[in-house]
């Protein structure tokens, strides 16, 4: 599985200077954001760029090349501050919330993030800066890697499921709150005799769907960081 990041980049050719890699990345992102991963094809991309396939293939050889480029472009949207400026915990919070927001902006990410290695320059930069935050916190050796891995796994697990859920709502032509109303009504019918579940449903009923998801994410992330911080004091 050769990556575009390890393959020597072709030099620009005079006849093809009207089409750049940046243009290709921008158009691919727009296509994915509009149609999702299933809608991505070299033919559609060439049409969007108003370019022939020959010019496109000069820059990218396969669809996998496109995915490598746009996945790294998403990583480039994520801000990771220096630990000496923000402090390690505030820095990790910013990294986590920015990463979640990026996944939710680009709902196709869950479909492609695990099938391509994230070794582009933006991914490497984000990873390096994230590791530096945990090193500054006092984690050592492999615990630096495990701590960052735990946070990334939590963020992707939460955001990927939410992105997939939002995509299903768009296909169904319904809103988050409309979906919630239907689910709560059905839950009322099947939870008779289970008071704990009914109490939970009543608590959720008074909070809008987006706020509930944001609060759940923040609660889980804070709890995870509390646990990691406690490990430092042992």
C-alpha positions in Angstrom: 0.0 0.0 0.0 2.2 2.8 -1.3 1.5 6.2 0.1 1.7 9.5 -1.8 3.8 10.8 1.1 6.6 8.3 0.4 6.5 8.5 -3.4 8.7 11.1 -5.1 6.6 14.0 -6.2 6.6 14.6 -10.0 8.0 18.0 -11.0 5.6 20.5 -12.4 5.2 20.5 -16.1 4.6 23.7 -18.1 1.6 22.2 -19.8 0.0 21.2 -16.6 0.7 24.3 -14.4 -3.0 25.4 -14.6 -3.8 22.5 -12.3 -2.1 22.3 -8.9 -2.2 19.8 -6.0 -3.8 22.5 -3.8 -6.7 22.9 -6.3 -7.2 19.1 -6.4 -7.3 18.9 -2.6 -9.8 21.8 -2.4 -12.1 20.3 -5.0 -11.9 16.8 -3.4 -12.8 18.2 0.0 -15.8 20.0 -1.5 -16.9 16.9 -3.3 -16.6 14.7 -0.2 -18.4 17.3 2.0 -21.2 17.4 -0.5 -21.6 13.8 -1.6 -19.7 11.7 1.0 -17.1 9.1 0.4 -19.4 7.1 -1.9 -19.6 10.0 -4.2 -15.8 10.4 -4.8 -14.5 9.3 -8.1 -11.7 10.5 -10.4 -14.3 11.2 -13.1 -16.4 13.4 -10.9 -13.3 15.2 -9.6 -12.0 15.9 -13.1 -15.4 17.3 -14.1 -15.5 19.5 -11.0 -12.0 20.8 -11.9 -13.0 21.2 -15.5 -9.9 19.3 -16.3 -8.9 16.2 -18.3 -8.1 13.0 -16.7 -4.5 13.2 -18.0 -3.8 16.4 -16.0 -5.4 15.0 -12.9 -3.4 11.8 -13.0 -0.2 13.8 -13.3 -0.7 14.8 -9.7 -2.6 11.8 -8.2 -2.3 8.3 -9.5 -5.2 6.7 -7.6 -8.3 7.4 -5.5 -6.1 6.4 -2.5 -3.8 9.3 -3.3 -6.8 11.6 -3.0 -7.8 10.2 0.3 -4.3 10.6 1.7 -4.3 14.2 0.7 -7.7 15.2 2.1 -7.3 13.2 5.3 -4.1 15.2 5.9 -5.9 18.4 5.0 -8.3 17.7 7.8 -5.5 17.2 10.3 -4.2 20.5 9.2 -7.3 22.2 10.5 -6.5 21.1 14.1 -4.8 23.5 16.4 -2.5 22.1 19.1 -0.9 24.7 21.4 2.5 24.6 23.0 2.4 23.1 26.6 4.4 26.0 27.9 1.8 28.5 26.7 -1.5 26.6 27.5 -0.5 24.0 30.0 -0.7 20.3 29.2 -4.4 19.8 30.2 -5.7 22.9 28.5 -3.7 22.0 25.4 -5.1 18.5 25.3 -8.7 19.8 25.7 -8.1 22.2 22.8 -6.7 19.4 20.7 -9.6 17.1 21.5 -12.3 19.6 20.9 -10.7 20.8 17.6 -10.4 17.2 16.4 -14.0 16.4 17.2 -15.1 19.6 15.4 -13.1 18.7 12.3 -14.6 15.2 12.2 -18.1 16.6 12.5 -17.4 19.2 9.7 -16.3 16.4 7.4 -18.7 13.6 8.0 -17.0 11.3 5.5 -13.9 11.0 7.7 -15.2 8.0 9.7 -15.5 6.0 6.4 -11.9 6.5 5.3 -9.8 7.4 8.4 -9.0 3.8 9.2 -8.2 2.5 5.7 -5.3 4.8 5.0 -2.1 5.4 7.1 -2.1 8.9 8.6 1.5 9.8 7.8 1.1 13.1 6.0 2.9 16.3 7.3 -0.1 17.7 9.1 -0.9 14.3 10.8 2.8 14.0 11.9 2.8 17.6 13.2 -0.4 17.1 15.1 0.8 13.8 16.6 4.2 15.3 17.6 2.6 18.3 19.3 0.1 16.1 21.0 2.9 13.8 22.4 4.8 16.9 23.5 1.8 17.9 25.7 1.8 14.6 27.5 5.6 14.6 27.9 5.3 18.1 29.4 2.7 16.7 31.8 5.2 14.2 33.2 4.3 11.0 31.4 7.3 9.0 30.4 8.3 6.3 28.0 5.4 4.4 26.4 2.8 6.1 28.7 3.3 9.2 26.6 2.0 7.2 23.6 -0.7 5.4 25.6 -2.1 8.7 27.0 -2.3 10.4 23.6 -3.8 7.2 22.1 -6.5 7.0 24.8 -7.5 10.6 24.1 -7.6 10.2 20.3 -9.5 6.9 20.6 -12.1 8.6 22.8 -12.5 11.6 20.4 -12.7 9.4 17.3 -15.1 7.0 18.9 -17.4 9.8 20.0 -17.2 12.0 16.9 -17.3 9.1 14.4 -20.5 7.7 15.8 -22.0 11.2 15.9 -20.9 11.9 12.3 -22.4 8.7 11.1 -25.7 9.4 12.9 -25.9 12.9 11.4 -25.3 11.4 7.9 -28.2 9.0 8.5 -30.5 11.9 9.5 -29.6 13.8 6.3 -30.4 10.7 4.2 -33.8 10.4 6.1 -34.5 14.1 5.7 -35.1 14.7 9.4 -33.5 16.9 12.1 -31.8 15.8 15.3 -34.6 17.0 17.5 -37.3 15.4 15.3 -35.4 12.1 15.6 -35.0 12.6 19.3 -38.8 13.2 19.7 -39.6 9.9 17.9 -37.1 7.9 19.9 -38.3 9.3 23.2 -41.9 8.5 22.4 -41.0 4.9 21.5 -38.8 4.6 24.6 -41.7 5.6 26.7 -43.6 2.6 25.4 -41.0 0.0 26.1 -39.5 1.1 29.5 -42.5 0.4 31.7 -41.2 -1.3 34.9 -37.6 0.0 34.4 -37.7 3.2 36.6 -34.0 4.0 36.1 -34.4 4.1 32.3 -37.5 6.2 32.6 -35.7 8.6 34.9 -32.9 8.8 32.3 -35.3 9.4 29.5 -37.0 12.3 31.5 -33.6 13.9 32.0 -32.8 13.8 28.3 -36.2 15.0 27.3 -35.5 18.6 28.5 -32.2 19.0 26.8 -31.8 19.6 23.0 -29.9 17.0 21.1 -26.8 19.0 20.2 -26.4 20.3 23.8 -26.7 16.8 25.1 -24.0 15.5 22.8 -21.7 18.4 23.6 -22.1 17.9 27.3 -21.7 14.1 27.1 -18.5 14.6 25.1 -17.1 17.2 27.6 -18.0 15.0 30.6 -16.3 12.0 29.1 -13.2 13.9 28.1 -12.8 15.6 31.5 -13.3 12.2 33.2 -10.6 10.7 31.0 -8.2 13.5 31.7 -9.0 13.3 35.5 -7.9 9.6 35.3 -4.7 10.4 33.4 -3.9 13.2 35.8 -4.4 10.9 38.7 -1.9 8.4 37.3 0.8 11.2 37.4 0.3 11.5 41.2 0.8 7.8 41.9 
